[in-house]
Amino acid sequence: MNQHKKFNSGQEHEQIVESQTTQNSVQEFSSVEQLLRHDADRTAAPASIEQRLKKSSADFPQPSRPWWKRLFQ
C-alpha cells in the first residue's frame, strides 16, 4: 500500500512539474521593438507619469499639413 501511495505522489509531482513548465513558457522576439511593445502592453504606467506626459506633450505645436495634402486641396 505504501508503494501505491508513493506512486500516486510521484504522479502528482510530475503533473505539477508539467503544469509549471507550461506556465513558464519562453517567448522569443525578433527585434527589440517587439519586446518593448509586448512589455508596454502588459505594464501599466503610473498615473503621475501619464499626467506629466500629457501635460508636456500638450505644449508641442501641431505638425503642419504634408505638402501632398496642400497640393491636392
C-alpha positions in Angstrom: 0.0 0.0 0.0 2.9 2.3 0.7 4.3 1.7 -2.8 0.9 2.6 -4.3 0.9 5.8 -2.3 4.4 6.7 -3.3 3.4 6.1 -6.9 0.5 8.4 -6.7 2.6 11.2 -5.1 5.1 10.7 -7.9 2.4 11.1 -10.4 1.1 14.2 -8.7 4.7 15.6 -8.6 5.0 15.0 -12.4 1.7 16.7 -13.1 2.8 19.7 -11.0 6.1 20.0 -12.8 4.4 19.7 -16.2 1.9 22.4 -15.3 4.7 24.7 -14.1 6.7 24.2 -17.3 3.7 25.1 -19.4 3.1 28.2 -17.4 6.7 29.3 -17.7 6.8 29.3 -21.5 9.6 31.2 -23.1 8.7 33.8 -25.7 11.3 35.0 -28.2 11.2 38.3 -30.1 12.8 39.0 -33.4 13.5 42.6 -32.5 13.9 44.9 -29.5 10.9 46.9 -30.7 8.7 43.9 -30.4 9.9 43.2 -26.9 9.2 46.7 -25.9 5.7 46.7 -27.4 5.0 43.4 -25.6 6.2 44.8 -22.3 4.3 48.0 -22.8 1.0 46.1 -23.4 1.4 44.3 -20.1 2.8 47.1 -17.9 0.7 50.0 -16.8 2.4 53.3 -16.4 1.8 55.1 -13.0 -0.9 57.8 -13.1 1.6 60.5 -12.2 3.8 59.8 -15.2 0.8 59.7 -17.5 -0.3 63.1 -16.3 3.2 64.6 -16.8 3.4 63.2 -20.3 0.0 64.6 -21.3 1.0 68.0 -19.8 4.3 68.1 -21.6 3.0 66.9 -24.9 0.2 69.5 -24.9 2.9 72.2 -25.3 4.1 70.8 -28.7 2.9 72.6 -31.8 0.7 70.8 -34.2 2.5 69.4 -37.2 1.9 71.3 -40.5 -0.1 69.6 -43.2 2.0 67.4 -45.6 2.9 69.0 -48.9 0.9 66.5 -50.9 -2.3 67.3 -48.9 -1.7 71.1 -49.5 -1.1 70.4 -53.2 -4.3 68.4 -53.8 -6.6 70.7 -51.9 
